[in-house]
Amino acid sequence: MKVGGNEYNLRELAGAFGDLGTLIPFLMGYIALNKMDPVGIFTAFGLFKILTGLYYKTPVPVQPMKAIGTAVISHAGSITPGAIWVSGLFTGLLWLVMGLTGMVTWVAKMTGRPVVQGLVLGLGLGFIVEGVKMMEADLPLALVAAVLTFIWLSRERVPAMLLLLGFGVTVAIYREPALLKELSRLSFRLRLPEVVLAKLRWEDLVTGTLVLGLPQAALTLGNAIIAIVEENNALFPNRPITVRTVALDHGIMNLVGAGLGGVPMCHGAGGMAGHVRFGARTGGALVILGSFLLLTGLFLADSAATLFKLFPQPLLGVILMFSGLELAAGVQGSHSRKEDRYVMILTAGVSVVNMGAGYLVGLLLWHAFQQRWLKP
């Protein structure tokens, strides 16, 4: 079925879950470790996934911001929900201003193509590394899942993701039979997100802005704005997007999402690779996944911990690994100039460790070569 330029079929349904490898671990961290209310988190993600799919009509993902999420989860207990909301408000305001003034377009034009391709390659390699680490929690299970996924993906009409998720749910229930009883007691109760601005404290402003928000800025620019535009326009040239539109999108999404009690969100390029690898070709995949998340946030938020148990970590690692493979394999690295290859490879190498640092290092090296200050 095709409605408004988006398709809604088995392929889009399978592709909808292609970014669970990054989405679920961060959501679990925010909710289980930082004790945040899942209502606002699920509702914000669900709402903006639906709106994103309807607007762009391509599988532009909506994911947690990685630098902020990593900092928050690794310092669980010391960073308050208020600081997390402030980081979302800060990043939202930053990208709204960058988009409205056109500064983001100017920065994007300064960024050479080898830098962008290095970011994409580094992100893909980073996803592969993180996916393998997650798979190590149960290597035999992960290897079986990876082999099955390769086989399923090699058959175009087979919904590989749905089979993989079904396999994961079966394993989870087999290993923990009591999970069936927990599922039978799911709590269906309507809960609406609340506006959280009145709960913010002055100390939250400092932590949210300086500790969380600022370190995220370069990563968002490189991965969630410049790289996602590059990836979308390469995969879907008939449905192009611009860095200005994506920056404005980030602004609105985070200002509204944080106000509802959500967490900082972005359009990471790795998420699109995951959606596309498992079948998504339109924004219908985002509408489908967003609907699931929105319904979960409004009616099943109290049972979020039970639902997370259905997704074994090694299988999430397999999903993340395949997303990384798709992203890295899509990089066209056959540059004729040696300096371009230098920039791409160095950017990729540093980006595996830190995307923001990779962007800055690649940008500086590229301009140094352009100005003939350095020679490879």
ZARO-127114 format. One record per residue (C-alpha): residue number from 1; residue in one letter; x, y, z. Coordinates in steps of 0.2 Angstrom, whole numbers, plus 5000, padded with zeros to 4 digits. Each point is the difference from the previous one (the first is absolute). Layout:
! residues N
+-----+-----+------+------+------+
!   n ! res !   px !   py !   pz !
+-----+-----+------+------+------+
! NUM !   A !    X !    Y !    Z !
...
+-----+-----+------+------+------+
! end
This chain:
! residues 376
+-----+-----+------+------+------+
!   n ! res !   px !   py !   pz !
+-----+-----+------+------+------+
!   1 !   M ! 5000 ! 5000 ! 5000 !
!   2 !   K ! 5007 ! 5017 ! 4995 !
!   3 !   V ! 4993 ! 5016 ! 5009 !
!   4 !   G ! 5007 ! 5017 ! 4998 !
!   5 !   G ! 5016 ! 4995 ! 4992 !
!   6 !   N ! 5004 ! 4987 ! 5014 !
!   7 !   E ! 4998 ! 4981 ! 4998 !
!   8 !   Y ! 4992 ! 4989 ! 5014 !
!   9 !   N ! 5004 ! 4982 ! 4997 !
!  10 !   L ! 5010 ! 4985 ! 5007 !
!  11 !   R ! 5017 ! 5007 ! 4994 !
!  12 !   E ! 4997 ! 5017 ! 5008 !
!  13 !   L ! 4994 ! 4991 ! 5016 !
!  14 !   A ! 5016 ! 4990 ! 5000 !
!  15 !   G ! 5011 ! 5015 ! 4997 !
!  16 !   A ! 4991 ! 5010 ! 5013 !
!  17 !   F ! 5010 ! 4991 ! 5014 !
!  18 !   G ! 5017 ! 5002 ! 4991 !
!  19 !   D ! 5007 ! 5012 ! 5013 !
!  20 !   L ! 4995 ! 4991 ! 5016 !
!  21 !   G ! 5018 ! 4996 ! 5003 !
!  22 !   T ! 5003 ! 5018 ! 5005 !
!  23 !   L ! 4983 ! 5005 ! 5005 !
!  24 !   I ! 4996 ! 4987 ! 5014 !
!  25 !   P ! 5017 ! 5000 ! 5009 !
!  26 !   F ! 4999 ! 5019 ! 5003 !
!  27 !   L ! 4981 ! 4999 ! 5005 !
!  28 !   M ! 5004 ! 4987 ! 5012 !
!  29 !   G ! 5014 ! 5010 ! 5007 !
!  30 !   Y ! 4990 ! 5016 ! 5002 !
!  31 !   I ! 4985 ! 4991 ! 5008 !
!  32 !   A ! 5009 ! 4986 ! 5011 !
!  33 !   L ! 5016 ! 5009 ! 5005 !
!  34 !   N ! 4994 ! 5019 ! 5000 !
!  35 !   K ! 4982 ! 4996 ! 5006 !
!  36 !   M ! 4992 ! 5011 ! 4987 !
!  37 !   D ! 4981 ! 4998 ! 4997 !
!  38 !   P ! 4998 ! 4990 ! 4984 !
!  39 !   V ! 4984 ! 5009 ! 4995 !
!  40 !   G ! 5009 ! 5016 ! 4994 !
!  41 !   I ! 5014 ! 4990 ! 4992 !
!  42 !   F ! 4989 ! 4988 ! 4990 !
!  43 !   T ! 4987 ! 5013 ! 4996 !
!  44 !   A ! 5013 ! 5012 ! 4993 !
!  45 !   F ! 5009 ! 4987 ! 4990 !
!  46 !   G ! 4984 ! 4993 ! 4993 !
!  47 !   L ! 4993 ! 5017 ! 4996 !
!  48 !   F ! 5015 ! 5006 ! 4990 !
!  49 !   K ! 5003 ! 4984 ! 4991 !
!  50 !   I ! 4983 ! 5001 ! 4993 !
!  51 !   L ! 5002 ! 5018 ! 4996 !
!  52 !   T ! 5017 ! 4997 ! 4992 !
!  53 !   G ! 4994 ! 4986 ! 4989 !
!  54 !   L ! 4985 ! 5010 ! 4994 !
!  55 !   Y ! 5011 ! 5015 ! 4996 !
!  56 !   Y ! 5015 ! 4993 ! 4992 !
!  57 !   K ! 4992 ! 4984 ! 4993 !
!  58 !   T ! 5017 ! 4991 ! 5001 !
!  59 !   P ! 5007 ! 4990 ! 5015 !
!  60 !   V ! 5008 ! 5015 ! 5009 !
!  61 !   P ! 5002 ! 4993 ! 5018 !
!  62 !   V ! 4996 ! 5008 ! 5016 !
!  63 !   Q ! 5013 ! 4993 ! 5013 !
!  64 !   P ! 5007 ! 5005 ! 5017 !
!  65 !   M ! 5015 ! 5012 ! 4999 !
!  66 !   K ! 5015 ! 4989 ! 5003 !
!  67 !   A ! 5012 ! 5012 ! 5010 !
!  68 !   I ! 4987 ! 5006 ! 5012 !
!  69 !   G ! 4993 ! 4982 ! 5002 !
!  70 !   T ! 5017 ! 4993 ! 5003 !
!  71 !   A ! 5004 ! 5013 ! 5013 !
!  72 !   V ! 4984 ! 4999 ! 5009 !
!  73 !   I ! 5000 ! 4981 ! 5001 !
!  74 !   S ! 5018 ! 4998 ! 5005 !
!  75 !   H ! 4997 ! 5013 ! 5014 !
!  76 !   A ! 4983 ! 4993 ! 5006 !
!  77 !   G ! 4994 ! 5007 ! 5016 !
!  78 !   S ! 5011 ! 5016 ! 4999 !
!  79 !   I ! 4991 ! 5008 ! 4985 !
!  80 !   T ! 4982 ! 5005 ! 5004 !
!  81 !   P ! 4985 ! 4998 ! 4988 !
!  82 !   G ! 4999 ! 5019 ! 5000 !
!  83 !   A ! 5018 ! 5002 ! 4993 !
!  84 !   I ! 4995 ! 4987 ! 4986 !
!  85 !   W ! 4985 ! 5011 ! 4996 !
!  86 !   V ! 5011 ! 5016 ! 5000 !
!  87 !   S ! 5012 ! 4991 ! 4988 !
!  88 !   G ! 4986 ! 4997 ! 4988 !
!  89 !   L ! 4993 ! 5018 ! 5001 !
!  90 !   F ! 5018 ! 5007 ! 4997 !
!  91 !   T ! 5003 ! 4989 ! 4985 !
!  92 !   G ! 4983 ! 5004 ! 4993 !
!  93 !   L ! 5003 ! 5019 ! 5002 !
!  94 !   L ! 5017 ! 4998 ! 4993 !
!  95 !   W ! 4995 ! 4991 ! 4984 !
!  96 !   L ! 4985 ! 5011 ! 4998 !
!  97 !   V ! 5011 ! 5016 ! 5000 !
!  98 !   M ! 5012 ! 4991 ! 4988 !
!  99 !   G ! 4986 ! 4996 ! 4988 !
! 100 !   L ! 4991 ! 5016 ! 5000 !
! 101 !   T ! 5016 ! 5011 ! 4998 !
! 102 !   G ! 5007 ! 4988 ! 4986 !
! 103 !   M ! 5016 ! 4997 ! 5010 !
! 104 !   V ! 4998 ! 4981 ! 4998 !
! 105 !   T ! 5000 ! 5002 ! 4981 !
! 106 !   W ! 5016 ! 5010 ! 5001 !
! 107 !   V ! 5008 ! 4987 ! 5011 !
! 108 !   A ! 4995 ! 4986 ! 4989 !
! 109 !   K ! 5007 ! 5008 ! 4984 !
! 110 !   M ! 5017 ! 5002 ! 5010 !
! 111 !   T ! 5000 ! 4981 ! 5003 !
! 112 !   G ! 5008 ! 4991 ! 4986 !
! 113 !   R ! 4993 ! 4984 ! 4993 !
! 114 !   P ! 5014 ! 4989 ! 5006 !
! 115 !   V ! 4996 ! 5006 ! 5018 !
! 116 !   V ! 4982 ! 4995 ! 4998 !
! 117 !   Q ! 5005 ! 4983 ! 4993 !
! 118 !   G ! 5012 ! 4997 ! 5014 !
! 119 !   L ! 4987 ! 5004 ! 5013 !
! 120 !   V ! 4988 ! 4987 ! 4992 !
! 121 !   L ! 5014 ! 4987 ! 4999 !
! 122 !   G ! 5005 ! 5003 ! 5018 !
! 123 !   L ! 4982 ! 4999 ! 5006 !
! 124 !   G ! 4998 ! 4984 ! 4991 !
! 125 !   L ! 5016 ! 4992 ! 5007 !
! 126 !   G ! 4995 ! 5007 ! 5017 !
! 127 !   F ! 4983 ! 4991 ! 4999 !
! 128 !   I ! 5008 ! 4984 ! 4995 !
! 129 !   V ! 5012 ! 5001 ! 5015 !
! 130 !   E ! 4986 ! 5004 ! 5012 !
! 131 !   G ! 4989 ! 4986 ! 4992 !
! 132 !   V ! 5014 ! 4987 ! 5003 !
! 133 !   K ! 5002 ! 5006 ! 5018 !
! 134 !   M ! 4981 ! 4997 ! 5003 !
! 135 !   M ! 5001 ! 4983 ! 4991 !
! 136 !   E ! 5014 ! 4995 ! 5012 !
! 137 !   A ! 4987 ! 4998 ! 5014 !
! 138 !   D ! 4994 ! 4984 ! 4992 !
! 139 !   L ! 5011 ! 4996 ! 4986 !
! 140 !   P ! 4992 ! 4983 ! 4994 !
! 141 !   L ! 4983 ! 5008 ! 4999 !
! 142 !   A ! 5007 ! 5015 ! 4991 !
! 143 !   L ! 5009 ! 4990 ! 4987 !
! 144 !   V ! 4984 ! 4990 ! 4997 !
! 145 !   A ! 4990 ! 5016 ! 4998 !
! 146 !   A ! 5013 ! 5008 ! 4989 !
! 147 !   V ! 5001 ! 4985 ! 4988 !
! 148 !   L ! 4981 ! 4999 ! 4999 !
! 149 !   T ! 4999 ! 5018 ! 4997 !
! 150 !   F ! 5013 ! 4999 ! 4985 !
! 151 !   I ! 4989 ! 4986 ! 4993 !
! 152 !   W ! 4984 ! 5009 ! 5002 !
! 153 !   L ! 5007 ! 5016 ! 4993 !
! 154 !   S ! 5006 ! 4991 ! 4984 !
! 155 !   R ! 4982 ! 4996 ! 4996 !
! 156 !   E ! 4992 ! 5016 ! 4995 !
! 157 !   R ! 4982 ! 4995 ! 5004 !
! 158 !   V ! 5004 ! 4994 ! 5018 !
! 159 !   P ! 4996 ! 5012 ! 5014 !
! 160 !   A ! 5017 ! 4997 ! 5008 !
! 161 !   M ! 4997 ! 5012 ! 5015 !
! 162 !   L ! 4983 ! 4993 ! 5004 !
! 163 !   L ! 5008 ! 4982 ! 5001 !
! 164 !   L ! 5015 ! 5006 ! 5010 !
! 165 !   L ! 4988 ! 5009 ! 5013 !
! 166 !   G ! 4989 ! 4984 ! 5000 !
! 167 !   F ! 5016 ! 4990 ! 5003 !
! 168 !   G ! 5005 ! 5012 ! 5014 !
! 169 !   V ! 4983 ! 5000 ! 5009 !
! 170 !   T ! 5000 ! 4980 ! 4999 !
! 171 !   V ! 5017 ! 4999 ! 5008 !
! 172 !   A ! 4996 ! 5013 ! 5013 !
! 173 !   I ! 4984 ! 4990 ! 5005 !
! 174 !   Y ! 5009 ! 4984 ! 5000 !
! 175 !   R ! 5013 ! 5006 ! 5011 !
! 176 !   E ! 4988 ! 5009 ! 5012 !
! 177 !   P ! 4983 ! 4991 ! 5000 !
! 178 !   A ! 4994 ! 5012 ! 5013 !
! 179 !   L ! 5000 ! 5013 ! 4987 !
! 180 !   L ! 4984 ! 4993 ! 4993 !
! 181 !   K ! 4991 ! 5003 ! 5016 !
! 182 !   E ! 5007 ! 5018 ! 5000 !
! 183 !   L ! 4994 ! 5003 ! 4983 !
! 184 !   S ! 4983 ! 4994 ! 5005 !
! 185 !   R ! 4999 ! 5013 ! 5013 !
! 186 !   L ! 5005 ! 5015 ! 4989 !
! 187 !   S ! 4993 ! 5016 ! 5008 !
! 188 !   F ! 4989 ! 5009 ! 4987 !
! 189 !   R ! 4997 ! 5017 ! 5008 !
! 190 !   L ! 4999 ! 5017 ! 4991 !
! 191 !   R ! 5013 ! 5012 ! 5006 !
! 192 !   L ! 5004 ! 5017 ! 4992 !
! 193 !   P ! 5017 ! 5008 ! 5000 !
! 194 !   E ! 5002 ! 5015 ! 5011 !
! 195 !   V ! 5008 ! 5017 ! 4996 !
! 196 !   V ! 5016 ! 5000 ! 5010 !
! 197 !   L ! 5006 ! 5017 ! 4998 !
! 198 !   A ! 4995 ! 5005 ! 5018 !
! 199 !   K ! 5010 ! 4986 ! 5007 !
! 200 !   L ! 5017 ! 5007 ! 4994 !
! 201 !   R ! 5013 ! 5007 ! 5012 !
! 202 !   W ! 5014 ! 5012 ! 4998 !
! 203 !   E ! 5013 ! 4986 ! 5002 !
! 204 !   D ! 4992 ! 4991 ! 4986 !
! 205 !   L ! 5003 ! 5014 ! 4989 !
! 206 !   V ! 5019 ! 4999 ! 5002 !
! 207 !   T ! 5001 ! 4981 ! 4999 !
! 208 !   G ! 4988 ! 4999 ! 4985 !
! 209 !   T ! 5009 ! 5013 ! 4990 !
! 210 !   L ! 5018 ! 4999 ! 5004 !
! 211 !   V ! 5002 ! 4981 ! 5005 !
! 212 !   L ! 4987 ! 4992 ! 4988 !
! 213 !   G ! 4995 ! 5013 ! 4986 !
! 214 !   L ! 5016 ! 5008 ! 4994 !
! 215 !   P ! 5010 ! 4983 ! 4998 !
! 216 !   Q ! 4986 ! 4994 ! 4989 !
! 217 !   A ! 5000 ! 5014 ! 4988 !
! 218 !   A ! 5014 ! 4994 ! 4988 !
! 219 !   L ! 4993 ! 4982 ! 5000 !
! 220 !   T ! 4983 ! 5006 ! 4995 !
! 221 !   L ! 5007 ! 5012 ! 4986 !
! 222 !   G ! 5010 ! 4986 ! 4993 !
! 223 !   N ! 4990 ! 4984 ! 5002 !
! 224 !   A ! 4982 ! 5006 ! 5002 !
! 225 !   I ! 4999 ! 5015 ! 4988 !
! 226 !   I ! 5014 ! 4999 ! 4987 !
! 227 !   A ! 5002 ! 4981 ! 4999 !
! 228 !   I ! 4981 ! 4996 ! 5000 !
! 229 !   V ! 4998 ! 5013 ! 4986 !
! 230 !   E ! 5014 ! 4992 ! 4990 !
! 231 !   E ! 4993 ! 4982 ! 5003 !
! 232 !   N ! 4982 ! 5005 ! 4996 !
! 233 !   N ! 5004 ! 5009 ! 4984 !
! 234 !   A ! 5011 ! 4986 ! 4994 !
! 235 !   L ! 4987 ! 4986 ! 5004 !
! 236 !   F ! 4985 ! 5010 ! 4995 !
! 237 !   P ! 5005 ! 5013 ! 4987 !
! 238 !   N ! 4982 ! 5003 ! 4995 !
! 239 !   R ! 4995 ! 5005 ! 5018 !
! 240 !   P ! 5015 ! 5012 ! 5005 !
! 241 !   I ! 5001 ! 5009 ! 5017 !
! 242 !   T ! 5011 ! 5015 ! 5005 !
! 243 !   V ! 5011 ! 5003 ! 5015 !
! 244 !   R ! 4990 ! 5016 ! 5004 !
! 245 !   T ! 4983 ! 4990 ! 5001 !
! 246 !   V ! 5008 ! 4986 ! 5011 !
! 247 !   A ! 5008 ! 5013 ! 5012 !
! 248 !   L ! 4983 ! 5008 ! 5002 !
! 249 !   D ! 4992 ! 4983 ! 5002 !
! 250 !   H ! 5013 ! 4997 ! 5014 !
! 251 !   G ! 4995 ! 5016 ! 5008 !
! 252 !   I ! 4981 ! 4997 ! 5001 !
! 253 !   M ! 5002 ! 4982 ! 5004 !
! 254 !   N ! 5011 ! 5003 ! 5015 !
! 255 !   L ! 4991 ! 5015 ! 5007 !
! 256 !   V ! 4983 ! 4991 ! 5000 !
! 257 !   G ! 5007 ! 4983 ! 5005 !
! 258 !   A ! 5010 ! 5007 ! 5015 !
! 259 !   G ! 4985 ! 5010 ! 5005 !
! 260 !   L ! 4989 ! 4984 ! 5001 !
! 261 !   G ! 5013 ! 4991 ! 5010 !
! 262 !   G ! 5009 ! 4991 ! 4986 !
! 263 !   V ! 5019 ! 4999 ! 4997 !
! 264 !   P ! 5011 ! 5008 ! 4987 !
! 265 !   M ! 4996 ! 4993 ! 4982 !
! 266 !   C ! 5009 ! 5001 ! 4984 !
! 267 !   H ! 5000 ! 4993 ! 4982 !
! 268 !   G ! 5016 ! 4988 ! 5000 !
! 269 !   A ! 5006 ! 4994 ! 4984 !
! 270 !   G ! 5002 ! 4982 ! 5007 !
! 271 !   G ! 4982 ! 4999 ! 5004 !
! 272 !   M ! 4995 ! 5003 ! 4982 !
! 273 !   A ! 5013 ! 4986 ! 4995 !
! 274 !   G ! 4991 ! 4988 ! 5011 !
! 275 !   H ! 4983 ! 5004 ! 4994 !
! 276 !   V ! 5005 ! 4998 ! 4982 !
! 277 !   R ! 5010 ! 4984 ! 5003 !
! 278 !   F ! 4985 ! 4991 ! 5007 !
! 279 !   G ! 4988 ! 5006 ! 4986 !
! 280 !   A ! 4994 ! 5018 ! 5003 !
! 281 !   R ! 4999 ! 5011 ! 4984 !
! 282 !   T ! 4987 ! 5014 ! 5006 !
! 283 !   G ! 4995 ! 5009 ! 5015 !
! 284 !   G ! 4987 ! 4987 ! 5003 !
! 285 !   A ! 5012 ! 4991 ! 5011 !
! 286 !   L ! 5002 ! 5015 ! 5011 !
! 287 !   V ! 4981 ! 5002 ! 5001 !
! 288 !   I ! 4998 ! 4981 ! 5005 !
! 289 !   L ! 5014 ! 5000 ! 5013 !
! 290 !   G ! 4994 ! 5017 ! 5007 !
! 291 !   S ! 4983 ! 4994 ! 5002 !
! 292 !   F ! 5006 ! 4985 ! 5010 !
! 293 !   L ! 5010 ! 5012 ! 5011 !
! 294 !   L ! 4986 ! 5012 ! 5002 !
! 295 !   L ! 4988 ! 4987 ! 5006 !
! 296 !   T ! 5013 ! 4993 ! 5012 !
! 297 !   G ! 5003 ! 5017 ! 5007 !
! 298 !   L ! 4982 ! 5004 ! 5003 !
! 299 !   F ! 4993 ! 4983 ! 5005 !
! 300 !   L ! 5014 ! 4988 ! 5005 !
! 301 !   A ! 5013 ! 5011 ! 5008 !
! 302 !   D ! 4999 ! 4991 ! 5017 !
! 303 !   S ! 5005 ! 4984 ! 4991 !
! 304 !   A ! 5015 ! 5006 ! 4991 !
! 305 !   A ! 5012 ! 4990 ! 5010 !
! 306 !   T ! 4991 ! 4984 ! 4995 !
! 307 !   L ! 4999 ! 5005 ! 4982 !
! 308 !   F ! 5019 ! 5003 ! 5000 !
! 309 !   K ! 5003 ! 4982 ! 5005 !
! 310 !   L ! 4993 ! 4994 ! 4983 !
! 311 !   F ! 5016 ! 5006 ! 4992 !
! 312 !   P ! 5016 ! 4991 ! 5005 !
! 313 !   Q ! 5015 ! 5010 ! 4999 !
! 314 !   P ! 5010 ! 4989 ! 4988 !
! 315 !   L ! 4986 ! 5002 ! 4987 !
! 316 !   L ! 5000 ! 5018 ! 5002 !
! 317 !   G ! 5019 ! 4999 ! 4997 !
! 318 !   V ! 4997 ! 4990 ! 4984 !
! 319 !   I ! 4988 ! 5014 ! 4994 !
! 320 !   L ! 5013 ! 5014 ! 5004 !
! 321 !   M ! 5013 ! 4990 ! 4991 !
! 322 !   F ! 4990 ! 4998 ! 4984 !
! 323 !   S ! 4996 ! 5019 ! 5001 !
! 324 !   G ! 5018 ! 5004 ! 5001 !
! 325 !   L ! 5004 ! 4988 ! 4985 !
! 326 !   E ! 4987 ! 5009 ! 4990 !
! 327 !   L ! 5006 ! 5017 ! 5004 !
! 328 !   A ! 5019 ! 4997 ! 4997 !
! 329 !   A ! 4997 ! 4990 ! 4984 !
! 330 !   G ! 4991 ! 5014 ! 4993 !
! 331 !   V ! 5015 ! 5012 ! 5001 !
! 332 !   Q ! 5007 ! 5004 ! 4983 !
! 333 !   G ! 5019 ! 5001 ! 5004 !
! 334 !   S ! 5008 ! 4999 ! 4983 !
! 335 !   H ! 5007 ! 5018 ! 5000 !
! 336 !   S ! 5012 ! 5004 ! 4987 !
! 337 !   R ! 5010 ! 5012 ! 5011 !
! 338 !   K ! 5011 ! 4993 ! 5014 !
! 339 !   E ! 4996 ! 5015 ! 5012 !
! 340 !   D ! 4981 ! 4995 ! 4998 !
! 341 !   R ! 5004 ! 4983 ! 5006 !
! 342 !   Y ! 5010 ! 5006 ! 5014 !
! 343 !   V ! 4986 ! 5011 ! 5006 !
! 344 !   M ! 4987 ! 4986 ! 4999 !
! 345 !   I ! 5010 ! 4987 ! 5008 !
! 346 !   L ! 5006 ! 5011 ! 5014 !
! 347 !   T ! 4983 ! 5007 ! 5003 !
! 348 !   A ! 4993 ! 4982 ! 5001 !
! 349 !   G ! 5013 ! 4994 ! 5012 !
! 350 !   V ! 4998 ! 5014 ! 5012 !
! 351 !   S ! 4981 ! 4999 ! 4998 !
! 352 !   V ! 5000 ! 4982 ! 5006 !
! 353 !   V ! 5005 ! 5007 ! 5017 !
! 354 !   N ! 4991 ! 5017 ! 5000 !
! 355 !   M ! 4990 ! 5006 ! 4986 !
! 356 !   G ! 5001 ! 5018 ! 5004 !
! 357 !   A ! 5019 ! 5000 ! 5001 !
! 358 !   G ! 5000 ! 4990 ! 4984 !
! 359 !   Y ! 4991 ! 5014 ! 4991 !
! 360 !   L ! 5011 ! 5014 ! 5007 !
! 361 !   V ! 5016 ! 4990 ! 4996 !
! 362 !   G ! 4994 ! 4996 ! 4982 !
! 363 !   L ! 4994 ! 5018 ! 4997 !
! 364 !   L ! 5017 ! 5008 ! 5006 !
! 365 !   L ! 5010 ! 4987 ! 4989 !
! 366 !   W ! 4989 ! 5003 ! 4985 !
! 367 !   H ! 5002 ! 5019 ! 5001 !
! 368 !   A ! 5019 ! 4998 ! 5003 !
! 369 !   F ! 5001 ! 4990 ! 4984 !
! 370 !   Q ! 4989 ! 5012 ! 4990 !
! 371 !   Q ! 5010 ! 5015 ! 5005 !
! 372 !   R ! 5016 ! 4990 ! 4996 !
! 373 !   W ! 5007 ! 5003 ! 5018 !
! 374 !   L ! 5003 ! 4981 ! 5001 !
! 375 !   K ! 5003 ! 4986 ! 4987 !
! 376 !   P ! 4997 ! 4982 ! 5002 !
+-----+-----+------+------+------+
! end
